[in-house]
Amino acid sequence: MNQITIQCRLVASPETRQQLWTLMAQRNTPLINTLIEQLSQHPEFETWRRKGKLSSAVVSELCKPLKTDPRFSGQPARLYVSAEHTADYIFKSWLAIQKRLQQKLDGKLCWLEMLQSDEELTQASGVDLTKIRDRAAAILQKLQPTVSDETTPNSSQKGKKTNKKAISDRSLANQLFDRYQISKDVLNRCAIAYLLKNGCQVPQQEEDPQKFAHRRRKVEIQVKRLQDQIESRIPHGRDLTGQSWLNTLETTTQNVPKDNTEAKRWQDRLLTQPSILPFPLIFETIEDLVWDKNEKGRLCVHFGGLSDHTFAIYCDQRQLHWFQRFLEDQKTKKVSKNQHSSGLFTLRSARLAWQESEGKGHPWDVHHLTLYCTIDTRLWTVEGTQQVQQEKAAEVAKKITQMERKGDLLETQKGYVKRLNSTLSRLNTPFDRPSRPLYHGQSHIVVGLCMGLEKPATIAVCDAHANQVLAHYGIRQLLGENYRLLNRRRSQQQKTAHQRHKAQKRSAPNQVGESELGQHIDRLIAKAIVTIAKTYNAGSIAVPKLRDIREIVEAEIKAKAQQKCPGYLEGQQKYAKQYRASVHRWSYGRLIESIRSQATKLGIVIEEAKQPLVGKLEEKAQAVAIAAYQARA
């Protein structure tokens, strides 16, 4: 994706802000809350959860009768569309998360079924442990040559042996899992389960029943946590009146909880700050935003459904040129009498939201209006616009060809084809834009990013085709003279964590605010990574998959504890606990978004790959780069 989001503050008269707040807080947000409630109680809800998606037409059908409801009537038509989009986005993102959690739960349940003690395996197979070991060794002997062929050894690189073994183990485990699923022979299944639980090896020592019970209990706890997450995570709206919080308070004062789980749920609700801002308004049709200048020469915007109200643009000087481009695009189309396509407008979508602020008075006087604009960076230049134009023209031409193949068309279908031809003609009308050569990196040069707890970013510049590392950069090299800011950020987070801990002990609200220093450091790191990628003419930047970040962090903590306290389990656990408290928790998602934003402006592709759990940081960064390159096939 070559899209980024910019923002600006909107300034309007008190009457305009009051009317907008009334529409959003008293009409639009309650409508969205009702749509969310109806969707969660829909008969097809469990089907959606399993599939991980729902049709947008369902939301539109549910919204139709609500438009005449006195509680939600009186809104401009554009606001009803925004409510549908908001509810649709909330559920689609939630269902995607549910699908991922369900897949993870299915995998854990499958592993729990396979994870049996040696005694249980002998009972299930009807043979002694020696025969299970012999069969496991035979299976392992058949698979190991295949695994060694899949890995490409390179003894010239330091540390490559560890990476090759980790890749080999993962590949072998995958093959064993596949064989377990298709195998019908009981002895084979027991032998494969025996191999998998012992790290794809045949151990010679006897199994410790106590350690195995502890290991199985950990998997059972993981399964229970996933089940709780799937059952408890149901979307809910924004209660701007605080009535839900009051109802919970009344319940807790008049009733006794059935168990600790219910007591914890009540406590969580009481400690959660209620929402005070309405849902934002979403504008996916870019012509719903009309740009012009007021008598003072300041850039202003009008919104579809709110055309009688004017909002002045107040933005950073670095982003002003984007908003000026929005005005130029609309002027160009108007002057040419709609001969230009709005599909080539730099602005792609917008979101109007209230930003929380502190103070006394009416909410529309206290809080600020903010406009978030999503833009396609390619549409800034002639070369990028031609690239987008070719993509869209090919898509429209494909639709025309599909319609023409049908033969005799209905009048409505003929009208549709006529509109497609008109769109194709407008796409071929160029905009007057500056020229700048497109960035063309070498596809085999990949910058791999490794994330850690103590060092949030380490990169390796790799020639993936030759399997060679060109350069390594640690966090100190990336930040340079700004490295001191990282230590300042750590001190701030430790102080904030201490304040939150004291609030939790008093059962008081613990939402402690933080400074924007972390975001500033993220931008510095992102800028340095993109600059290095440009220096080496890299074609892409490979970042770790965020869903693996918890395992990555825990693996780093355990490795550190084992290094400090070898062979002493209790000491390792104590050190790990102290280490978690001493180092900061980084916002890895924010860092990746900063990298994505900086790379998108230049035209560098962002790829994702799984980060290994073991190895040095430089080796992990190299593995991420190689994995991303190989995944293209």
SENUPA-615498 format. One record per residue (C-alpha): x negated, y, z negated; residue number from 1; chain; residue in three letters. Coordinates in steps of 0.05 Angstrom, whole numbers. Example, Ala and Ser with C-alpha at 12.3 -4.5 7.8 and 13.67 -1.06 7.14 Angstrom:
2
{{-246,-90,-156},1,'A','ala'} {{-273,-21,-143},2,'A','ser'} 
This chain:
633
{{0,0,0},1,'A','met'} {{-23,70,17},2,'A','asn'} {{25,106,-29},3,'A','gln'} {{12,149,-90},4,'A','ile'} {{57,188,-137},5,'A','thr'} {{48,262,-153},6,'A','ile'} {{89,304,-201},7,'A','gln'} {{108,376,-215},8,'A','cys'} {{150,414,-265},9,'A','arg'} {{216,443,-243},10,'A','leu'} {{241,510,-269},11,'A','val'} {{314,531,-264},12,'A','ala'} {{365,576,-298},13,'A','ser'} {{394,554,-365},14,'A','pro'} {{462,543,-332},15,'A','glu'} {{432,497,-280},16,'A','thr'} {{393,457,-332},17,'A','arg'} {{455,451,-376},18,'A','gln'} {{498,426,-319},19,'A','gln'} {{445,377,-297},20,'A','leu'} {{436,351,-368},21,'A','trp'} {{511,342,-376},22,'A','thr'} {{516,302,-311},23,'A','leu'} {{456,258,-327},24,'A','met'} {{468,247,-402},25,'A','ala'} {{544,245,-406},26,'A','gln'} {{563,215,-339},27,'A','arg'} {{505,181,-302},28,'A','asn'} {{469,147,-360},29,'A','thr'} {{533,117,-390},30,'A','pro'} {{550,92,-320},31,'A','leu'} {{482,57,-315},32,'A','ile'} {{491,28,-385},33,'A','asn'} {{558,-1,-364},34,'A','thr'} {{529,-30,-300},35,'A','leu'} {{472,-63,-340},36,'A','ile'} {{522,-92,-389},37,'A','glu'} {{567,-120,-333},38,'A','gln'} {{507,-150,-297},39,'A','leu'} {{482,-185,-360},40,'A','ser'} {{552,-214,-371},41,'A','gln'} {{562,-234,-298},42,'A','his'} {{580,-307,-284},43,'A','pro'} {{521,-313,-237},44,'A','glu'} {{472,-286,-289},45,'A','phe'} {{438,-353,-304},46,'A','glu'} {{432,-367,-229},47,'A','thr'} {{397,-300,-219},48,'A','trp'} {{351,-315,-276},49,'A','arg'} {{330,-381,-246},50,'A','arg'} {{321,-353,-176},51,'A','lys'} {{287,-290,-201},52,'A','gly'} {{329,-243,-157},53,'A','lys'} {{398,-215,-145},54,'A','leu'} {{433,-182,-86},55,'A','ser'} {{438,-106,-86},56,'A','ser'} {{509,-115,-59},57,'A','ala'} {{530,-142,-127},58,'A','val'} {{512,-76,-161},59,'A','val'} {{550,-36,-108},60,'A','ser'} {{612,-79,-117},61,'A','glu'} {{610,-70,-193},62,'A','leu'} {{601,5,-186},63,'A','cys'} {{661,16,-139},64,'A','lys'} {{716,11,-192},65,'A','pro'} {{674,51,-242},66,'A','leu'} {{674,112,-197},67,'A','lys'} {{747,125,-213},68,'A','thr'} {{737,112,-288},69,'A','asp'} {{750,177,-326},70,'A','pro'} {{686,166,-367},71,'A','arg'} {{642,169,-304},72,'A','phe'} {{683,209,-254},73,'A','ser'} {{665,279,-232},74,'A','gly'} {{595,262,-208},75,'A','gln'} {{568,279,-139},76,'A','pro'} {{567,219,-92},77,'A','ala'} {{491,220,-92},78,'A','arg'} {{489,207,-167},79,'A','leu'} {{531,144,-161},80,'A','tyr'} {{480,118,-110},81,'A','val'} {{424,135,-158},82,'A','ser'} {{459,96,-214},83,'A','ala'} {{464,35,-169},84,'A','glu'} {{391,39,-151},85,'A','his'} {{370,47,-224},86,'A','thr'} {{409,-13,-247},87,'A','ala'} {{385,-53,-187},88,'A','asp'} {{312,-36,-201},89,'A','tyr'} {{318,-52,-275},90,'A','ile'} {{346,-121,-262},91,'A','phe'} {{300,-138,-204},92,'A','lys'} {{238,-123,-244},93,'A','ser'} {{266,-160,-305},94,'A','trp'} {{285,-221,-263},95,'A','leu'} {{215,-222,-233},96,'A','ala'} {{185,-224,-303},97,'A','ile'} {{235,-277,-324},98,'A','gln'} {{217,-320,-264},99,'A','lys'} {{143,-315,-281},100,'A','arg'} {{156,-332,-354},101,'A','leu'} {{200,-391,-334},102,'A','gln'} {{145,-418,-288},103,'A','gln'} {{95,-411,-345},104,'A','lys'} {{143,-446,-392},105,'A','leu'} {{154,-503,-342},106,'A','asp'} {{79,-512,-337},107,'A','gly'} {{71,-513,-413},108,'A','lys'} {{128,-563,-421},109,'A','leu'} {{96,-608,-368},110,'A','cys'} {{29,-603,-405},111,'A','trp'} {{63,-618,-471},112,'A','leu'} {{94,-680,-441},113,'A','glu'} {{25,-703,-417},114,'A','met'} {{-12,-685,-481},115,'A','leu'} {{-10,-750,-520},116,'A','gln'} {{-56,-779,-572},117,'A','ser'} {{-99,-840,-556},118,'A','asp'} {{-53,-883,-597},119,'A','glu'} {{8,-858,-558},120,'A','glu'} {{-27,-871,-492},121,'A','leu'} {{-44,-942,-510},122,'A','thr'} {{28,-955,-532},123,'A','gln'} {{56,-925,-468},124,'A','ala'} {{9,-963,-422},125,'A','ser'} {{10,-1029,-460},126,'A','gly'} {{-66,-1036,-456},127,'A','val'} {{-123,-1019,-502},128,'A','asp'} {{-163,-954,-499},129,'A','leu'} {{-222,-987,-465},130,'A','thr'} {{-181,-1004,-403},131,'A','lys'} {{-153,-933,-401},132,'A','ile'} {{-224,-906,-402},133,'A','arg'} {{-245,-953,-347},134,'A','asp'} {{-187,-932,-303},135,'A','arg'} {{-201,-858,-319},136,'A','ala'} {{-274,-867,-299},137,'A','ala'} {{-253,-900,-233},138,'A','ala'} {{-206,-842,-217},139,'A','ile'} {{-259,-792,-235},140,'A','leu'} {{-310,-828,-190},141,'A','gln'} {{-262,-823,-131},142,'A','lys'} {{-247,-749,-140},143,'A','leu'} {{-316,-721,-157},144,'A','gln'} {{-347,-727,-86},145,'A','pro'} {{-287,-689,-59},146,'A','thr'} {{-296,-635,-111},147,'A','val'} {{-370,-627,-98},148,'A','ser'} {{-356,-619,-23},149,'A','asp'} {{-308,-562,-37},150,'A','glu'} {{-360,-522,-77},151,'A','thr'} {{-418,-489,-40},152,'A','thr'} {{-481,-492,-84},153,'A','pro'} {{-530,-434,-82},154,'A','asn'} {{-588,-447,-128},155,'A','ser'} {{-623,-382,-110},156,'A','ser'} {{-574,-341,-152},157,'A','gln'} {{-583,-336,-226},158,'A','lys'} {{-525,-361,-266},159,'A','gly'} {{-492,-393,-206},160,'A','lys'} {{-495,-462,-239},161,'A','lys'} {{-444,-443,-293},162,'A','thr'} {{-397,-412,-242},163,'A','asn'} {{-401,-473,-197},164,'A','lys'} {{-385,-520,-255},165,'A','lys'} {{-325,-477,-276},166,'A','ala'} {{-298,-477,-204},167,'A','ile'} {{-309,-552,-199},168,'A','ser'} {{-272,-565,-264},169,'A','asp'} {{-213,-523,-242},170,'A','arg'} {{-210,-558,-175},171,'A','ser'} {{-215,-626,-207},172,'A','leu'} {{-161,-609,-258},173,'A','ala'} {{-114,-587,-201},174,'A','asn'} {{-125,-652,-164},175,'A','gln'} {{-112,-692,-228},176,'A','leu'} {{-47,-653,-241},177,'A','phe'} {{-24,-668,-170},178,'A','asp'} {{-40,-742,-177},179,'A','arg'} {{-3,-745,-243},180,'A','tyr'} {{60,-717,-210},181,'A','gln'} {{61,-766,-152},182,'A','ile'} {{36,-828,-188},183,'A','ser'} {{86,-882,-207},184,'A','lys'} {{38,-929,-242},185,'A','asp'} {{41,-921,-317},186,'A','val'} {{-33,-938,-328},187,'A','leu'} {{-54,-887,-276},188,'A','asn'} {{-12,-833,-309},189,'A','arg'} {{-40,-849,-377},190,'A','cys'} {{-111,-849,-350},191,'A','ala'} {{-101,-781,-316},192,'A','ile'} {{-70,-752,-380},193,'A','ala'} {{-130,-779,-418},194,'A','tyr'} {{-178,-744,-370},195,'A','leu'} {{-140,-678,-371},196,'A','leu'} {{-137,-673,-447},197,'A','lys'} {{-212,-687,-451},198,'A','asn'} {{-233,-633,-401},199,'A','gly'} {{-236,-679,-340},200,'A','cys'} {{-288,-724,-373},201,'A','gln'} {{-289,-793,-406},202,'A','val'} {{-312,-782,-478},203,'A','pro'} {{-348,-837,-515},204,'A','gln'} {{-330,-816,-586},205,'A','gln'} {{-265,-831,-620},206,'A','glu'} {{-210,-779,-623},207,'A','glu'} {{-199,-739,-687},208,'A','asp'} {{-124,-745,-703},209,'A','pro'} {{-124,-682,-745},210,'A','gln'} {{-156,-640,-690},211,'A','lys'} {{-109,-669,-638},212,'A','phe'} {{-48,-653,-681},213,'A','ala'} {{-73,-582,-689},214,'A','his'} {{-83,-577,-613},215,'A','arg'} {{-14,-603,-598},216,'A','arg'} {{17,-557,-649},217,'A','arg'} {{-15,-497,-614},218,'A','lys'} {{18,-517,-548},219,'A','val'} {{85,-526,-584},220,'A','glu'} {{79,-456,-612},221,'A','ile'} {{63,-428,-543},222,'A','gln'} {{125,-463,-516},223,'A','val'} {{168,-434,-572},224,'A','lys'} {{142,-364,-560},225,'A','arg'} {{157,-368,-486},226,'A','leu'} {{227,-394,-500},227,'A','gln'} {{239,-337,-549},228,'A','asp'} {{214,-286,-498},229,'A','gln'} {{260,-313,-444},230,'A','ile'} {{321,-313,-489},231,'A','glu'} {{309,-246,-522},232,'A','ser'} {{289,-203,-463},233,'A','arg'} {{355,-179,-436},234,'A','ile'} {{358,-109,-405},235,'A','pro'} {{395,-56,-444},236,'A','his'} {{412,16,-430},237,'A','gly'} {{396,81,-465},238,'A','arg'} {{438,99,-525},239,'A','asp'} {{431,175,-526},240,'A','leu'} {{482,182,-583},241,'A','thr'} {{444,136,-631},242,'A','gly'} {{508,97,-645},243,'A','gln'} {{473,30,-636},244,'A','ser'} {{422,48,-689},245,'A','trp'} {{477,70,-737},246,'A','leu'} {{515,5,-725},247,'A','asn'} {{453,-35,-742},248,'A','thr'} {{442,7,-805},249,'A','leu'} {{514,-6,-826},250,'A','glu'} {{506,-81,-813},251,'A','thr'} {{442,-86,-854},252,'A','thr'} {{473,-49,-913},253,'A','thr'} {{536,-91,-915},254,'A','gln'} {{510,-160,-897},255,'A','asn'} {{456,-210,-916},256,'A','val'} {{413,-237,-858},257,'A','pro'} {{422,-311,-844},258,'A','lys'} {{347,-324,-837},259,'A','asp'} {{280,-289,-828},260,'A','asn'} {{290,-284,-752},261,'A','thr'} {{354,-243,-760},262,'A','glu'} {{323,-200,-813},263,'A','ala'} {{263,-186,-768},264,'A','lys'} {{310,-169,-710},265,'A','arg'} {{348,-119,-754},266,'A','trp'} {{283,-88,-778},267,'A','gln'} {{257,-81,-706},268,'A','asp'} {{320,-45,-685},269,'A','arg'} {{317,3,-744},270,'A','leu'} {{243,18,-733},271,'A','leu'} {{252,30,-658},272,'A','thr'} {{262,102,-640},273,'A','gln'} {{328,111,-601},274,'A','pro'} {{324,139,-531},275,'A','ser'} {{336,214,-527},276,'A','ile'} {{327,224,-452},277,'A','leu'} {{377,203,-397},278,'A','pro'} {{359,157,-340},279,'A','phe'} {{324,194,-282},280,'A','pro'} {{358,207,-215},281,'A','leu'} {{329,168,-156},282,'A','ile'} {{327,197,-86},283,'A','phe'} {{308,145,-34},284,'A','glu'} {{336,185,24},285,'A','thr'} {{283,238,32},286,'A','ile'} {{329,286,67},287,'A','glu'} {{367,292,2},288,'A','asp'} {{311,340,-18},289,'A','leu'} {{313,407,18},290,'A','val'} {{251,451,12},291,'A','trp'} {{246,526,20},292,'A','asp'} {{215,589,-11},293,'A','lys'} {{249,641,-55},294,'A','asn'} {{244,716,-49},295,'A','glu'} {{179,715,-89},296,'A','lys'} {{147,665,-41},297,'A','gly'} {{149,607,-91},298,'A','arg'} {{164,538,-65},299,'A','leu'} {{234,512,-86},300,'A','cys'} {{275,450,-77},301,'A','val'} {{349,433,-72},302,'A','his'} {{378,364,-84},303,'A','phe'} {{434,327,-49},304,'A','gly'} {{497,333,-90},305,'A','gly'} {{467,393,-127},306,'A','leu'} {{456,439,-68},307,'A','ser'} {{484,500,-105},308,'A','asp'} {{426,497,-154},309,'A','his'} {{354,519,-140},310,'A','thr'} {{292,490,-175},311,'A','phe'} {{225,526,-171},312,'A','ala'} {{162,483,-163},313,'A','ile'} {{106,491,-215},314,'A','tyr'} {{48,444,-201},315,'A','cys'} {{-27,437,-205},316,'A','asp'} {{-67,472,-151},317,'A','gln'} {{-96,404,-130},318,'A','arg'} {{-26,379,-112},319,'A','gln'} {{3,443,-82},320,'A','leu'} {{-17,424,-11},321,'A','his'} {{27,362,-15},322,'A','trp'} {{89,402,-33},323,'A','phe'} {{73,452,22},324,'A','gln'} {{70,394,71},325,'A','arg'} {{140,372,50},326,'A','phe'} {{165,441,71},327,'A','leu'} {{126,439,136},328,'A','glu'} {{154,371,155},329,'A','asp'} {{226,394,146},330,'A','gln'} {{213,458,184},331,'A','lys'} {{182,420,242},332,'A','thr'} {{242,374,248},333,'A','lys'} {{291,432,243},334,'A','lys'} {{256,475,296},335,'A','val'} {{252,416,344},336,'A','ser'} {{327,403,334},337,'A','lys'} {{316,334,303},338,'A','asn'} {{268,310,356},339,'A','gln'} {{220,287,301},340,'A','his'} {{232,226,258},341,'A','ser'} {{241,233,183},342,'A','ser'} {{208,164,179},343,'A','gly'} {{142,201,189},344,'A','leu'} {{154,251,133},345,'A','phe'} {{97,251,83},346,'A','thr'} {{147,246,26},347,'A','leu'} {{176,176,20},348,'A','arg'} {{219,179,-44},349,'A','ser'} {{230,222,-106},350,'A','ala'} {{253,216,-178},351,'A','arg'} {{281,272,-220},352,'A','leu'} {{271,261,-295},353,'A','ala'} {{270,297,-361},354,'A','trp'} {{204,299,-398},355,'A','gln'} {{207,297,-474},356,'A','glu'} {{183,358,-513},357,'A','ser'} {{187,383,-584},358,'A','glu'} {{227,442,-609},359,'A','gly'} {{295,464,-634},360,'A','lys'} {{356,482,-593},361,'A','gly'} {{397,450,-538},362,'A','his'} {{364,389,-505},363,'A','pro'} {{364,423,-437},364,'A','trp'} {{324,480,-467},365,'A','asp'} {{276,436,-506},366,'A','val'} {{259,383,-454},367,'A','his'} {{228,396,-386},368,'A','his'} {{249,375,-317},369,'A','leu'} {{197,336,-277},370,'A','thr'} {{198,315,-205},371,'A','leu'} {{159,253,-185},372,'A','tyr'} {{144,246,-111},373,'A','cys'} {{119,184,-76},374,'A','thr'} {{78,200,-14},375,'A','ile'} {{43,160,40},376,'A','asp'} {{-29,185,43},377,'A','thr'} {{-37,161,115},378,'A','arg'} {{14,212,138},379,'A','leu'} {{-32,271,120},380,'A','trp'} {{-74,264,183},381,'A','thr'} {{-62,252,257},382,'A','val'} {{-99,186,256},383,'A','glu'} {{-61,159,196},384,'A','gly'} {{5,183,225},385,'A','thr'} {{-9,145,290},386,'A','gln'} {{-22,83,249},387,'A','gln'} {{44,88,213},388,'A','val'} {{79,107,278},389,'A','gln'} {{55,43,312},390,'A','gln'} {{78,0,254},391,'A','glu'} {{147,31,252},392,'A','lys'} {{155,31,328},393,'A','ala'} {{137,-43,331},394,'A','ala'} {{188,-58,277},395,'A','glu'} {{244,-19,313},396,'A','val'} {{225,-50,381},397,'A','ala'} {{230,-119,350},398,'A','lys'} {{301,-105,325},399,'A','lys'} {{322,-79,394},400,'A','ile'} {{294,-142,427},401,'A','thr'} {{332,-186,378},402,'A','gln'} {{398,-150,392},403,'A','met'} {{388,-153,468},404,'A','glu'} {{377,-228,465},405,'A','arg'} {{447,-237,437},406,'A','lys'} {{477,-220,505},407,'A','gly'} {{547,-190,503},408,'A','asp'} {{549,-140,446},409,'A','leu'} {{607,-110,408},410,'A','leu'} {{618,-35,409},411,'A','glu'} {{589,-28,339},412,'A','thr'} {{527,-69,359},413,'A','gln'} {{518,-25,421},414,'A','lys'} {{521,36,377},415,'A','gly'} {{468,5,332},416,'A','tyr'} {{423,-8,391},417,'A','val'} {{433,63,415},418,'A','lys'} {{412,90,347},419,'A','arg'} {{351,45,348},420,'A','leu'} {{330,72,416},421,'A','asn'} {{340,143,390},422,'A','ser'} {{297,127,330},423,'A','thr'} {{243,98,375},424,'A','leu'} {{243,161,417},425,'A','ser'} {{236,206,356},426,'A','arg'} {{179,163,329},427,'A','leu'} {{140,178,392},428,'A','asn'} {{145,253,380},429,'A','thr'} {{80,272,344},430,'A','pro'} {{74,319,284},431,'A','phe'} {{22,375,284},432,'A','asp'} {{-27,351,231},433,'A','arg'} {{-102,358,217},434,'A','pro'} {{-150,306,244},435,'A','ser'} {{-195,264,199},436,'A','arg'} {{-228,198,219},437,'A','pro'} {{-199,138,183},438,'A','leu'} {{-242,99,134},439,'A','tyr'} {{-266,34,164},440,'A','his'} {{-301,-10,113},441,'A','gly'} {{-333,-78,125},442,'A','gln'} {{-284,-132,107},443,'A','ser'} {{-337,-179,79},444,'A','his'} {{-363,-126,30},445,'A','ile'} {{-321,-131,-33},446,'A','val'} {{-327,-94,-99},447,'A','val'} {{-306,-142,-155},448,'A','gly'} {{-281,-114,-221},449,'A','leu'} {{-288,-150,-287},450,'A','cys'} {{-249,-127,-348},451,'A','met'} {{-269,-140,-420},452,'A','gly'} {{-253,-119,-491},453,'A','leu'} {{-317,-84,-510},454,'A','glu'} {{-335,-62,-439},455,'A','lys'} {{-271,-44,-402},456,'A','pro'} {{-302,-45,-332},457,'A','ala'} {{-361,-80,-298},458,'A','thr'} {{-367,-85,-223},459,'A','ile'} {{-407,-126,-173},460,'A','ala'} {{-415,-106,-101},461,'A','val'} {{-416,-171,-61},462,'A','cys'} {{-427,-193,10},463,'A','asp'} {{-375,-247,6},464,'A','ala'} {{-392,-277,74},465,'A','his'} {{-465,-289,53},466,'A','ala'} {{-445,-302,-20},467,'A','asn'} {{-495,-250,-42},468,'A','gln'} {{-493,-196,-95},469,'A','val'} {{-516,-128,-71},470,'A','leu'} {{-511,-90,-136},471,'A','ala'} {{-484,-92,-208},472,'A','his'} {{-457,-33,-247},473,'A','tyr'} {{-439,-34,-321},474,'A','gly'} {{-394,14,-359},475,'A','ile'} {{-453,57,-380},476,'A','arg'} {{-475,66,-308},477,'A','gln'} {{-404,80,-284},478,'A','leu'} {{-391,135,-335},479,'A','leu'} {{-462,164,-335},480,'A','gly'} {{-466,225,-380},481,'A','glu'} {{-392,217,-398},482,'A','asn'} {{-407,151,-434},483,'A','tyr'} {{-402,188,-500},484,'A','arg'} {{-328,197,-487},485,'A','leu'} {{-319,122,-493},486,'A','leu'} {{-345,122,-565},487,'A','asn'} {{-300,181,-581},488,'A','arg'} {{-241,142,-553},489,'A','arg'} {{-258,82,-596},490,'A','arg'} {{-259,125,-659},491,'A','ser'} {{-192,155,-641},492,'A','gln'} {{-160,87,-631},493,'A','gln'} {{-187,59,-696},494,'A','gln'} {{-159,119,-732},495,'A','lys'} {{-91,111,-697},496,'A','thr'} {{-90,37,-712},497,'A','ala'} {{-103,52,-786},498,'A','his'} {{-46,102,-788},499,'A','gln'} {{1,53,-754},500,'A','arg'} {{-19,-2,-803},501,'A','his'} {{-4,43,-863},502,'A','lys'} {{64,61,-833},503,'A','ala'} {{80,-13,-822},504,'A','gln'} {{64,-29,-894},505,'A','lys'} {{115,24,-915},506,'A','arg'} {{166,-2,-863},507,'A','ser'} {{165,68,-834},508,'A','ala'} {{168,88,-760},509,'A','pro'} {{99,71,-731},510,'A','asn'} {{101,104,-662},511,'A','gln'} {{36,144,-670},512,'A','val'} {{20,190,-613},513,'A','gly'} {{-47,188,-577},514,'A','glu'} {{-88,237,-537},515,'A','ser'} {{-98,232,-462},516,'A','glu'} {{-173,219,-469},517,'A','leu'} {{-163,146,-448},518,'A','gly'} {{-129,168,-384},519,'A','gln'} {{-185,217,-370},520,'A','his'} {{-237,161,-379},521,'A','ile'} {{-197,116,-333},522,'A','asp'} {{-199,168,-278},523,'A','arg'} {{-274,177,-287},524,'A','leu'} {{-285,102,-281},525,'A','ile'} {{-238,97,-221},526,'A','ala'} {{-274,154,-186},527,'A','lys'} {{-342,122,-197},528,'A','ala'} {{-318,54,-172},529,'A','ile'} {{-287,84,-109},530,'A','val'} {{-350,125,-96},531,'A','thr'} {{-394,62,-101},532,'A','ile'} {{-346,25,-55},533,'A','ala'} {{-352,81,-4},534,'A','lys'} {{-428,82,-11},535,'A','thr'} {{-433,8,7},536,'A','tyr'} {{-378,15,60},537,'A','asn'} {{-336,-37,23},538,'A','ala'} {{-272,-60,56},539,'A','gly'} {{-235,-75,-9},540,'A','ser'} {{-237,-72,-85},541,'A','ile'} {{-217,-136,-121},542,'A','ala'} {{-185,-127,-189},543,'A','val'} {{-164,-181,-240},544,'A','pro'} {{-92,-203,-245},545,'A','lys'} {{-62,-168,-305},546,'A','leu'} {{-20,-228,-326},547,'A','arg'} {{-86,-263,-344},548,'A','asp'} {{-113,-205,-386},549,'A','ile'} {{-92,-235,-454},550,'A','arg'} {{-129,-300,-439},551,'A','glu'} {{-189,-260,-415},552,'A','ile'} {{-193,-218,-479},553,'A','val'} {{-183,-278,-525},554,'A','glu'} {{-236,-318,-488},555,'A','ala'} {{-285,-260,-498},556,'A','glu'} {{-269,-256,-572},557,'A','ile'} {{-279,-332,-582},558,'A','lys'} {{-344,-331,-543},559,'A','ala'} {{-370,-274,-586},560,'A','lys'} {{-349,-310,-650},561,'A','ala'} {{-382,-375,-628},562,'A','gln'} {{-446,-338,-613},563,'A','gln'} {{-447,-304,-681},564,'A','lys'} {{-425,-365,-722},565,'A','cys'} {{-445,-429,-684},566,'A','pro'} {{-414,-492,-712},567,'A','gly'} {{-376,-455,-768},568,'A','tyr'} {{-302,-454,-749},569,'A','leu'} {{-278,-414,-810},570,'A','glu'} {{-333,-363,-800},571,'A','gly'} {{-314,-356,-726},572,'A','gln'} {{-242,-343,-743},573,'A','gln'} {{-261,-290,-795},574,'A','lys'} {{-309,-256,-747},575,'A','tyr'} {{-258,-257,-691},576,'A','ala'} {{-208,-222,-735},577,'A','lys'} {{-258,-168,-755},578,'A','gln'} {{-281,-161,-683},579,'A','tyr'} {{-210,-149,-658},580,'A','arg'} {{-202,-93,-708},581,'A','ala'} {{-269,-61,-693},582,'A','ser'} {{-263,-54,-618},583,'A','val'} {{-210,-15,-580},584,'A','his'} {{-153,-42,-539},585,'A','arg'} {{-157,-14,-469},586,'A','trp'} {{-99,1,-424},587,'A','ser'} {{-121,-43,-367},588,'A','tyr'} {{-57,-31,-326},589,'A','gly'} {{-70,44,-328},590,'A','arg'} {{-142,34,-307},591,'A','leu'} {{-122,-9,-247},592,'A','ile'} {{-69,43,-227},593,'A','glu'} {{-123,97,-229},594,'A','ser'} {{-168,55,-185},595,'A','ile'} {{-110,40,-138},596,'A','arg'} {{-92,114,-133},597,'A','ser'} {{-164,136,-118},598,'A','gln'} {{-176,79,-68},599,'A','ala'} {{-110,92,-32},600,'A','thr'} {{-129,164,-17},601,'A','lys'} {{-191,139,19},602,'A','leu'} {{-159,78,52},603,'A','gly'} {{-195,23,13},604,'A','ile'} {{-153,-40,3},605,'A','val'} {{-138,-65,-67},606,'A','ile'} {{-138,-141,-76},607,'A','glu'} {{-122,-184,-136},608,'A','glu'} {{-155,-247,-161},609,'A','ala'} {{-160,-288,-225},610,'A','lys'} {{-218,-270,-271},611,'A','gln'} {{-257,-329,-300},612,'A','pro'} {{-254,-338,-376},613,'A','leu'} {{-327,-357,-385},614,'A','val'} {{-393,-328,-361},615,'A','gly'} {{-429,-262,-362},616,'A','lys'} {{-392,-199,-342},617,'A','leu'} {{-432,-192,-278},618,'A','glu'} {{-417,-264,-260},619,'A','glu'} {{-343,-254,-273},620,'A','lys'} {{-341,-192,-229},621,'A','ala'} {{-375,-231,-174},622,'A','gln'} {{-326,-289,-182},623,'A','ala'} {{-267,-241,-176},624,'A','val'} {{-296,-212,-111},625,'A','ala'} {{-309,-281,-81},626,'A','ile'} {{-240,-307,-101},627,'A','ala'} {{-205,-247,-70},628,'A','ala'} {{-244,-256,-5},629,'A','tyr'} {{-229,-331,-2},630,'A','gln'} {{-155,-319,-17},631,'A','ala'} {{-146,-281,49},632,'A','arg'} {{-147,-347,86},633,'A','ala'} 
